[in-house]
Structure formats: C-alpha cells, structure tokens
Amino acid sequence: MLNLFLLFITFSLSKQCNEYNQGYEIDTVDSAFECIESIETTEEENNDIITGLKYYLEAYVFKDILKNPPQPSFSNNYYEKVDIDEQLNKINTKTTSMYDFYSQIKNLIISTRDSHLAFNVDKDLNKPNSELVYFYYFLPFKIYIDNNKKMYLIPRNEVLDIPIDVPEEIVNNEKVAVKTINGEDPFNIIREFGKKYMGLKCPHAQFTLAKDYLVKGYLGFTPLSKEYLNTPISITWENGESLTINYKIIKFNRSNQKFQQALERSKRRGIRDRLKIEDFEETNKTRTKENENNEYQPNCSPENKICCLTTSNKVNTFIVNTFDVKNENEQTEFTAKLFECVNSFDSNNYPIQVIFPKNNGGLVVPLAQLVEKIISPYDDVDFIGSVRISDFTEDIMKVDYSTIMYNPETCEVREKENNPKILGEWYTKPNIIKYGGVEHKVSQPSTLNLPPLMKFIINDLYSSYNPRKPTEVVVYTDSFCYSACSWVTKGLKEWGGAIIVGFDGDPNGKDDEFEVGLSPSSNIQTVSKYDDKNPFTQYGYKFGLTVIETYRYNYEYNESIPREFLTDMIDERVNIYQFDQTEKVIKEFEEETKKIIEKYQTKCNPKNKRLVKRDEKCDKEINIEHGHGGYECGDNGEWSTKCVLAYCDDGYKFDYINNKCIEDVCVNPPTESESDNGTPNMTVNLVMIIIGIITLIL
C-alpha cells in the first residue's frame, strides 16, 4: 500500500507533457524526461511492431551477411556481427515506456552500421509518440577543428533561432585551444559518441557526423539516454581555465510555428547543417559583406544542391552538396546546373576539384551516374546488383524496382512495363552465396542502367570539349559521402577516374581506414508505399531499409561480396577539418589541389593500381582493340614505364579481370528486338529535358 502511495505521489509531482503550454521552453534534462518517460506504449503495440520488423526485414538485403560479414585485410572486426532476429527477440516488449522501447530498436539499427536502415517517429501522423519529436538537446557551443588539429569551442548564442545563455568561460576562451574534455584527449568524446550513436561503418565518417550531433539534435532522431545527457562535461583549455557544463533541452509546443519552420529547414539541410567557419574568425555580417562582390559569391551558395566556379587561382571547383531531389523540377534544375558546369570547365584547361561535403545521397539513377560520367566520361556507371529473396521483396519488385533493373547480358528490362506482376527466372532461380555457415539467397545480378541515349549525350558533349585526365581531377570526400554520393566515389576509385582525397574525419585517425564513401546500395525510405496496412503507420512510425546490394564491375557477374563490405580507401589526405562555401575555405582546397596535381606528375599511390597516368604513347604498346593505355603506378610510389590498359572507346566496357575491351550491349544490342529495353517514362522525359538543356548551352 505504501509503495502504491509513493508511486502516486511521484506521478503526481512529475511533469506532464501538457504542462509545456508556451511556444517553447528551455528545460533541464530531468524535467524534460518526466514528460518523455510519461509517453506510453503497450505490450500489444510493441509486439505488433516487433512482428512487423521481423517480416519486413526479410527484404533487408544485408540481413544474412551481418551474421558473419567478410572482413578487410587490416582488421578482423571492422564489420560488426549482428544477428537481427536474435536482437529483436531480446527487446523488452513488456515496457510501457515508449522512449525505452524506441531506444532499444534504434540501438539495434545503429549496430548494423547502415543508415539506410531507418526506424523513426513520424511526426506527420500525429500519434501520441510524435510528442518526442518536439524535444531538442543542445550544448551552448559548436566544435571547430583548425588545420593544426586543434579543437576550439565557438559560442552558440541561439538554437533554432531561440536565444540561449552561454557561459562566460566559453566566450572568453573562444580562441583558446581545448586541452582535455573529461580529462582525456578532447577528440575522444567525439569518437565515443560516434561509435555509440552514429550508424556508420567507417570511424572517420562516424567522427564527421558525431562532431555535429554531439552538440545538438532532435531526440526523435537520436534518442540519447537520460544518463548520457545528465553526465557532466568537464572542459579544460590550454591556458588552464576550466568549465563543467551539462546538456539542456528545448521543448517546443506542437503548434509552435517557429519549430515547424526550423524542422522543415533541418529536413532540407539534413546532416549538411554544418558549422560556418567564419563564426570562428569574424561575424557573419562582416563576412557576407566582403563576399558580396568577390568571385566566390553568389555563384556557390550552401543552399544549392550543386554549384561550380572558376577563379583566378586557375582551379575549377565543383561542389555537390546532395543528390536529394524531390520532383522532376528539381531534377531538371540539378541537371541544367550540371551541364552548365561542364560548359564552364571545358572553356579552360585548369584542373578540376570536386568536393562532397557531408553529402547524404539521394537519386542514383540518373543523377549520381551523370555526375560520375561528367567527372570521368569513360567509366561504366551501370551498377550491378541483387535483391534478397523474400515475400516482401517480391512486393517491392512488383511495384517498381523490376522495371528499372536490366538483364546485363541483353540490356532488356527485367520485367516489361505492361506485365510487371510476374517475376522471371532472374528472381525465381536465385543465387545462393555462403558466408561461412550463413546462407545468403539473392536474385541473379541485374544492372541499374544510365539510359543509352543519355550516355550518347554525355559522350557527344565530351567529344567536342575538353575532358580531363584522371590525374588532373581531385575529388574530396569527408568519408561521410553517403549512398548516391558513394556510388560516385567508389566508382571513381574502381575505375581510376580521379585522385580521391580525404578531408574532415578524425584528425588523428588512421588514413588507411579512411573510406571514400559509405553505403553504395539502394533503399526504400518507407514500407508504407508497398504496404499501407503496416503496423508502423498505425502506431506513428516509419521504417525504411536497404533493398539492392551492389557489386564490383566483374562482367562475368559472379561476385560474392557486395561493395558495402569492400573497403575503398583514399589516395591522399589533407588537413582541412571544416567546410564552408566561402572564399577562404575554397582557396584552401584550391591550394591543396594544385599541390596534389603537381605531385601526381611524377608520384602516385602504390596501393592504387587502377589510377593510371594516361598517355597515347602506350596505346600501341598495349595493342588492345578499342583500348587506350597509360603508365602504371610502381611499388615505389612513382610512375613506372609499364604500359597498361586504362580505358576503352565509347560503346565498349573495360573488362579489367580479362584485360580487354568488350562491347556494351546497351549501345550495341545483340538483336533489334532485344534492344527494346523498356526505359521508364520518367527517365525518357529527363533525357528529353537534357537534350533541351544541351541545345541551350552549346
């Protein structure tokens, strides 16, 4: 009886969510969690969700591989082992705390290190759990890392346009390097946060993203524990001054218009909401005024999906912030800008630098393919991939995927658009791949093709202009170059299409573990499109997962390890740890680009034999029909005198395994009837748009 009375008293004194009746309120962690922990779930709801996860995860293409993933040569545990079914069975479905239940699922998803696998509260469904989305945690500073690998804490005077108090120690030590955090190397707190809360495989990518999410974020997206948020953070600067600080939480009212606007901006920016370096040096107003009339602005704005410029420094800069487009109008704008950049760059002979800053991916076919073709026109960008066999996979294929997947030997669409409900032998007679004792049953490989007409347009464009050699192109990646972005960087690495350089990431991390990008796979963002009766929608959640795994370019189509579990590492690393589209930063990249281009006149990366110094003198020596050659990088890190096949003529593919050029069946189909490849209408429309764009810019 006494226990019940005490429980009643505790509940009566706890803060209820309806007590937040102002537009917003800055609160302590304990007080905010009184509301958060009062958001309830039921055992029936929890069981329905777990049952749903088990069913839909049968379509998750990496479900089998994660039980026993293949490891790279440098580590026996780089890829974590995860038995998804086993972990789902461990989740406590008896809990009545929605936050507890939700956090358990999120922790499981983080353990897969695949951010395509996503389980989130869906605010738009207005279910009881959507209350969680209105909580925002923060610290009163931003983290800045200079090019000397020193950390500085920059005062944050407002969060989501709401003014906040900043301790005077943060203000006074803005330009003093941090010595320790919690008595350790100050970078450790970022590393540890990344390992625990960032669902990414590469430690450099974890660091890149954790640097942002450590200091601010929505609990609906990153459900940090109350214990973590309540742990004091002790900071010591190099001048001996110190400060202990705690997280605070802003709780917004559902009807708060400012929050709704900020959330929409956050969705658009996503993880591209990055620190402006000018905050460290001078005020935004001063910097903006200076930039109004210089050659860097307004040509390149952070709000643009892509932008390009050519400066007096004699370097062409191409920045791709995202491939995320919402409709055909945005696709058209992206493509128009892309060809505008090509036109601009081909008016000179300067080297090209491509920067992918926290690029969170988006549309692969055709935008990522087009970008790779623009950077390296002889690359094959028809990705090779398979899907996992399951009932839900079949539903997905019948709705749309099978009409964009092609037979690699004939270039025929897998299922004709007028009969997409019957899946052929490519699916009904699957391949079985074994990872130790784990069986992985997947469809026969298909290709996701850049339409032949679009390839012709690209090649025709380059035939009259000035494509650069790979040793004249520097591509910068922060390792968090996700999804569609990594399709480009991994393709460039595999074909030797550019010098790939790492920036940002962990300043003291291993360069040998700096991947060019992550998750070169295809996903669905919500299962609702394929099953509107799913339990997630019923209870206020949304769930998305990876559906297609992709492979290396092996034209025998017998690869057994998807690219998700094959590491591709950078060629070089630069000490630039922040990115902002301002004159100072872009100049830093330009100076590094010129040094790297100069270096690669005589030197190279001996670990990367695919990057070749192209030279017409080698064409006769290699004597391969339709093939063109160059000098291979020697083991001593200098260009050798050995000529090797580097690329093939238009209409032919570089068969690296057999060292020959083979016909591209999509350009030279076996028969006239087989050339009817069923290109989807949207792609045809985009091709026609591109034709119009090219007509305008030529």
ZATI-983370 format. One record per residue (C-alpha): x negated, y, z. Coordinates in steps of 0.001 Angstrom, whole numbers, padded with zeros to 6 digits, always signed. Layout:
N
XYZ/...
***
This chain:
698
+000000+000000+000000/-002851+002349+000893/-004556+001597-002441/-001380+002432-004343/-001051+005674-002398/-004658+006649-003156/-004140+005790-006827/-001025+008004-006865/-002947+010885-005247/-005825+010514-007765/-003440+010503-010709/-001553+013494-009350/-004748+015513-008993/-006207+014536-012378/-005981+016986-015241/-003298+016134-017772/-003682+016965-021473/-000634+019233-021468/-002392+021496-018993/-004552+022764-021866/-001904+025241-022961/-004224+028010-024135/-005656+028276-027637/-008862+026742-026325/-010645+026150-023033/-014320+025608-022225/-014405+022852-019633/-016728+020615-017665/-017258+017025-018722/-015496+015589-015642/-012483+017838-016018/-012145+017153-019751/-012420+013418-019190/-009481+013487-016804/-007387+014259-019852/-009332+011961-022204/-009028+008971-019884/-005295+009550-019481/-004697+008881-023205/-003317+005372-023072/-003167+002302-025229/-001538-001078-024660/-002721-004647-024837/-000311-005298-027706/-001672-002337-029674/-005267-003392-029004/-004633-006964-030120/-002918-005765-033306/-005929-003608-034146/-008461-006369-033481/-006406-008796-035561/-006286-006228-038339/-010035-005646-038176/-010696-009368-038462/-008530-009602-041573/-009768-006530-043442/-013403-007152-042506/-013261-010324-044592/-013734-007934-047518/-016773-006308-045877/-019487-007360-048274/-022307-007491-045688/-020343-009463-043083/-022297-012681-043691/-025727-011168-044287/-025695-009275-040976/-025717-012579-039117/-029197-013296-040458/-030463-010352-042524/-033677-010689-044565/-036469-008575-043055/-039097-006360-044724/-042776-007312-044571/-043598-004705-041911/-041059-005833-039285/-039252-008939-038052/-036328-006989-036622/-035917-003894-038804/-032377-005003-039676/-030336-005855-036601/-028457-009156-036399/-024727-008689-035859/-022052-011377-035713/-018991-009210-036285/-016392-011821-035328/-018269-012662-032153/-018488-008995-031183/-014804-008388-031952/-013913-011234-029606/-015892-009527-026819/-013911-006281-026998/-011721-005778-023946/-008168-005646-025275/-006647-005503-021779/-007879-001977-021126/-005227+000736-021071/-007786+003490-021748/-007662+004448-025406/-011132+006053-025187/-012646+002903-023703/-011108+000693-026395/-012008+003105-029206/-015608+003427-027980/-016066-000351-027983/-015028-000555-031639/-017223+002415-032554/-020221+000788-030829/-019688-002372-032868/-019556-000369-036086/-022699+001574-035146/-024512-001743-034586/-024021-002667-038280/-026046+000474-039226/-023713+001056-042165/-021870+004389-042054/-019645+003227-044911/-018023+001018-042289/-015841+003580-040536/-013101+003393-037897/-011776+006793-036827/-008832+008535-035226/-006676+010044-037965/-005573+013444-036721/-003092+013906-039555/-000955+011005-038340/-000141+012934-035111/-000150+009851-032900/-000950+010086-029166/-004608+009215-029796/-005059+012280-032033/-005481+014296-028834/-009069+013010-028795/-009953+014931-031966/-009471+018250-030130/-012489+017750-027841/-015831+019208-028921/-019042+018699-026925/-021950+021121-027135/-025220+022428-025731/-025985+026180-025930/-028874+025824-028393/-029964+024491-031761/-033104+022448-032318/-035749+023853-034642/-038931+021976-035612/-041676+024002-037274/-044226+022787-039793/-046757+022216-036997/-044444+019613-035436/-043450+021829-032521/-039896+021954-031150/-038093+025194-030314/-034630+025738-028818/-032707+028511-030553/-029864+030133-028549/-026388+029249-029791/-024146+032198-028946/-020965+030696-030307/-019433+027341-031193/-016752+027161-033860/-016525+030958-033723/-015935+030861-029953/-018429+032812-027802/-020297+030758-025202/-022692+031580-022373/-026380+030946-022991/-028793+030588-020031/-031365+033361-019994/-034169+030770-019972/-033073+029651-023466/-033005+033250-024677/-036345+034185-023108/-038149+031109-024464/-036693+031128-027956/-040171+031394-029480/-041980+029182-026964/-042523+025533-027904/-040886+022855-025771/-043385+020704-023862/-041124+017983-022445/-037467+017005-022182/-036608+014772-019229/-040334+014523-018545/-041100+012937-021945/-042128+013856-025485/-039286+016225-026458/-038627+014263-029646/-037770+011131-027659/-034330+012429-026726/-033513+012739-030444/-034893+009274-031227/-032929+007645-028422/-029733+009432-029367/-030209+008320-032971/-030696+004671-032039/-027644+004634-029802/-025116+006705-031725/-026167+007011-035393/-025090+004111-037602/-028099+004273-039927/-030826+001729-040613/-033915+003908-041124/-035313+005582-037967/-036162+008735-039947/-032557+009028-041139/-031356+008464-037577/-033602+011290-036423/-032493+013656-039212/-028843+013214-038261/-029297+012925-034479/-031030+016316-034404/-027636+017846-035265/-025297+015549-033355/-027313+015687-030145/-026363+019330-029624/-022761+019397-030886/-019952+017264-032249/-016380+016024-032027/-015698+013246-029521/-013206+011867-032014/-016090+011179-034419/-018886+010499-031922/-017291+009177-028688/-020134+009762-026248/-019686+008220-022826/-018853+010359-019810/-022030+009052-018185/-024160+010248-021096/-022529+013669-021220/-022916+014053-017441/-026633+013263-017460/-028590+016497-016827/-031158+017507-019456/-034390+018873-017987/-036417+021121-020292/-039978+022351-019759/-041632+024848-022077/-045340+025128-022806/-045534+028300-020683/-044470+026304-017622/-040898+027611-017374/-038143+025042-016988/-034364+024604-017033/-031869+021855-016282/-028720+022016-018350/-025530+019998-018890/-023139+019444-021762/-019852+021307-021795/-016696+020562-023730/-014291+022794-025612/-010709+021540-025646/-008503+023020-028334/-004751+023177-028309/-003232+021238-031205/-001608+024388-032529/-004825+026424-032412/-005258+027817-035897/-008957+028587-035391/-009617+024956-034557/-007727+023708-037607/-009760+026018-039830/-013033+025015-038178/-012188+021333-038504/-011472+021741-042195/-014783+023567-042666/-016511+020790-040776/-014931+018167-043010/-016112+020039-046096/-019620+020517-044738/-019704+017123-043048/-023189+016386-041871/-024522+019140-044081/-023775+021636-041277/-027426+022416-040737/-029463+024964-038828/-030308+028139-040682/-034000+028721-040269/-033604+032475-040362/-031905+032171-036958/-035376+031384-035645/-037062+034327-037321/-034606+037177-037610/-030906+037911-037660/-028621+036649-040386/-027626+040207-041328/-031186+041262-041994/-031969+038142-043990/-028761+038384-046003/-029513+041997-046901/-033004+041052-048072/-031642+038222-050181/-029014+040241-051977/-031386+041325-054741/-034029+038601-054848/-034364+035821-057408/-033164+033111-054996/-029720+034565-054254/-026900+034294-055098/-027927+031612-057620/-028275+028978-054893/-025677+029059-052146/-025305+026354-049451/-021601+026244-050298/-022343+024963-053820/-022363+021230-054398/-025337+021691-056722/-027402+024683-057752/-030594+025438-059611/-033027+028269-060185/-036350+029019-061826/-038595+031538-060062/-041739+033480-060735/-043573+030718-058881/-043208+028647-062075/-041289+025770-060500/-037753+024714-061429/-035632+023967-058347/-032596+021673-058451/-030647+021251-055178/-027920+018616-054786/-026007+019127-051534/-023351+016485-052155/-021701+014305-054790/-018388+014608-052940/-015738+015908-055345/-012024+015833-054596/-010439+016141-058041/-011114+016488-061755/-011559+020254-061485/-014418+019783-059031/-015887+017068-061273/-015782+019486-064172/-017441+022243-062145/-020161+019843-060972/-020832+018580-064480/-020811+022054-066012/-023358+023245-063462/-025468+020145-064066/-025766+020829-067784/-026343+024497-067111/-029352+023456-065028/-030643+021214-067813/-030349+024079-070250/-032212+026381-067873/-035056+023950-067121/-035565+022996-070735/-036296+026599-071627/-039734+026264-069982/-042465+023730-069261/-042581+024127-065483/-042408+021096-063177/-039074+020259-061548/-038423+019816-057831/-035184+018113-056774/-034026+018492-053159/-031417+016265-051476/-030729+017935-048086/-028517+015769-045842/-026662+014606-048926/-023765+012454-047762/-022971+010948-051151/-019672+010928-052998/-018818+009927-056565/-021271+007440-058058/-019608+006878-061434/-020409+009070-063230/-021901+011940-061148/-024780+010111-059436/-025515+008327-062703/-025556+011617-064591/-027939+013219-062090/-030391+010319-062355/-030204+010440-066153/-030900+014166-066074/-033964+013626-063862/-035222+010543-065692/-033439+010016-069044/-034818+006536-069785/-033552+004962-066549/-030891+002274-066725/-028127+003566-064447/-025604+000748-065000/-025616-000584-061452/-025415-004322-060851/-023196-005520-058002/-020900-008125-056452/-017998-008301-054003/-017334-010733-051143/-014607-013292-051794/-011549-012783-049575/-007796-012236-049802/-008152-008524-049115/-010991-008183-051650/-008630-009620-054227/-006046-006960-053372/-008670-004233-053780/-009855-005607-057120/-006323-005785-058491/-005551-002179-057579/-008512-000520-059284/-012029-001910-058918/-011868-004655-061511/-011207-002084-064248/-014499-000295-063593/-016594-003465-063344/-018113-004862-066538/-019480-008140-067814/-023226-007393-068041/-023710-009736-070986/-020941-008352-073220/-020152-004884-071769/-016473-005883-071620/-014421-004624-068713/-013805-007446-066257/-010029-007135-066419/-008155-005373-069188/-006125-002408-068010/-002933-003905-069385/-003440-007084-067337/-005341-006204-064131/-003426-008596-061887/-005290-011741-062922/-008937-012016-061879/-011182-014038-064172/-013876-016634-063579/-016371-013951-062555/-014334-013851-059332/-012689-017295-059140/-016004-019115-059676/-018227-017182-057244/-021921-017443-056424/-022980-018841-053063/-026132-017358-051550/-027635-018659-048308/-029468-016637-045660/-030883-019393-043526/-027814-021267-042349/-025447-018419-043260/-023404-018733-046448/-022564-015633-048478/-019863-016161-051129/-019718-013368-053698/-018429-012737-057203/-020691-013153-060182/-022648-009906-060778/-020932-007106-062662/-022155-003710-063785/-020703-000301-062959/-021397+001492-066197/-022059+005011-067287/-019917+005026-070458/-021948+004599-073685/-020665+007879-075105/-021931+009714-072042/-025337+008020-072403/-025431+009138-076012/-024636+012709-074983/-027446+012725-072406/-029975+011223-074805/-028936+013578-077600/-029294+016517-075229/-032814+015457-074324/-033828+014712-077896/-033689+018420-078691/-035049+019693-075400/-037931+019055-073072/-037640+016151-070608/-040403+015986-068006/-042685+013057-067403/-042239+011328-064015/-045499+012851-062765/-044002+016296-063410/-040921+015738-061242/-040945+015779-057420/-037833+014527-055614/-037466+015456-051930/-035429+013278-049579/-034848+013514-045824/-034168+009743-045693/-030568+010580-044883/-029791+010584-048583/-026668+008548-048287/-024575+006370-050583/-024327+008009-054051/-027478+010002-053234/-029442+006814-052564/-028216+005297-055835/-030226+008091-057460/-033353+007940-055274/-033545+004145-055228/-033024+004085-058987/-035811+006622-059489/-038093+004599-057233/-037366+001340-059018/-037856+002816-062495/-040790+005042-061567/-038795+008077-062652/-040298+010646-060269/-042674+011238-057365/-040497+010786-054273/-041445+012838-051227/-040132+012766-047663/-039282+015853-045628/-037493+016294-042293/-037192+012983-040395/-039201+012150-037287/-042358+014318-037277/-044327+011588-035546/-042598+008606-037134/-044321+006175-039485/-044484+007222-043126/-044397+003524-044037/-040859+003393-042600/-039568+006489-044402/-036924+005222-046825/-035926+007202-049901/-032224+006760-049087/-029600+004529-047491/-026508+002505-048435/-026663+002115-052217/-023262+000445-052115/-019648+001214-052950/-016906+001593-050363/-013226+002301-049849/-012514+005190-047481/-009252+003797-046158/-007475+000435-046340/-004161+002312-046489/-004479+002715-050253/-004380-001061-050616/-002053-001957-047729/+000277+000717-046377/+001532-001662-043677/-001856-001955-041974/-001850-001622-038155/-004366+001238-038154/-001931+003675-039731/+000781+002529-037319/-001342+003420-034302/-003080+006540-035616/-006404+005301-037023/-008048+004913-040415/-010513+002251-041491/-012902+002103-044439/-015530-000430-045461/-018244-001343-047967/-016899-003438-050824/-019644-003690-053504/-023270-004618-052827/-025802-003692-055495/-028968-005425-056707/-032351-004709-058265/-032499-004436-062059/-033029-008062-062957/-031483-008797-066359/-031267-012484-065566/-028695-011365-062963/-029842-013797-060301/-030932-011504-057448/-030098-012840-053988/-030836-009864-051708/-028774-006677-052082/-030561-003331-052161/-029012-002499-048770/-031609-004887-047311/-034536-003943-049551/-036613-001020-048340/-037834+001602-050822/-040392+003968-049323/-041526+007471-050221/-044706+008201-052180/-045710+011277-050170/-044691+013203-047020/-044672+016947-046336/-044486+018767-043004/-041201+020555-043636/-038627+019745-040978/-035809+022152-041738/-033995+023059-044920/-032122+026198-045810/-031456+027728-049198/-033455+030873-048508/-036440+032356-050266/-038952+031401-047579/-037976+027740-047438/-037659+027194-051169/-041079+028798-051603/-042484+026297-049095/-041126+023472-051213/-042481+025081-054381/-045980+025321-052932/-045863+021673-051864/-044575+020677-055296/-047463+022380-057062/-049971+020616-054776/-048355+017224-055384/-048167+017714-059164/-051837+018690-059152/-052761+015677-057033/-050973+013275-059386/-053070+014430-062321/-055821+012154-061004/-054441+010313-057962/-051377+008186-057244/-049686+005917-054698/-051292+002445-054941/-048222+000924-053255/-046036+002112-056125/-046976+000379-059374/-043710+001414-061019/-044749+005060-061240/-046900+005227-064397/-048851+008130-065898/-047237+008123-069310/-049493+008566-072328/-048792+007968-076011/-052293+006503-076352/-051027+003422-074531/-048198+002742-076978/-050462+000982-079466/-052387-000879-076803/-049340-002456-075169/-047867-003241-078635/-044330-003942-077371/-041442-003376-079757/-039419-000291-078727/-041758+000131-075767/-043835+003087-074589/-046762+002935-072218/-048863+004678-069648/-051635+004139-067142/-051001+002035-064047/-051970+003247-060584/-055097+001479-059377/-055530-000105-055973/-057972+002686-055102/-055209+005319-055393/-056423+006696-058724/-055021+006224-062213/-056603+003205-063897/-057404+002723-067561/-054964-000210-067700/-052050+000466-070068/-048654-000960-069088/-045092-000749-070397/-043473+002367-068888/-040095+002742-070605/-038107+001745-073683/-036391+003544-076558/-032786+004708-076304/-030447+001751-076697/-032901-000629-075014/-033495-001636-071413/-036840-002158-069716/-036970-005796-068611/-039683-005367-066000/-039743-009041-064986/-040450-010264-068520/-042313-007108-069622/-040258-006387-072728/-037519-004153-074122/-034116-005756-074594/-031041-004452-076384/-028468-002605-074319/-025257-004484-075167/-023171-001420-074330/-024970+000505-077092/-025374-002457-079437/-022412-004727-078631/-022561-008363-079814/-019434-008020-081968/-016975-005312-082874/-014208-006892-080784/-016438-007228-077768/-017291-003535-077880/-013787-002633-076624/-014921-002024-073081/-011721-000543-071674/-013239+002660-070308/-010813+004092-067725/-008816+007143-068860/-010292+009409-066193/-013798+008665-067422/-012780+009242-071038/-011301+012582-070014/-014518+013505-068255/-016540+012541-071310/-014425+014857-073431/-014901+017621-070875/-018656+017090-071024/-018610+017290-074810/-016865+020638-074499/-019350+021840-071892/-022335+020876-074015/-020814+022620-077018/-020550+025789-074960/-024084+025766-073535/-026024+024757-076636/
***
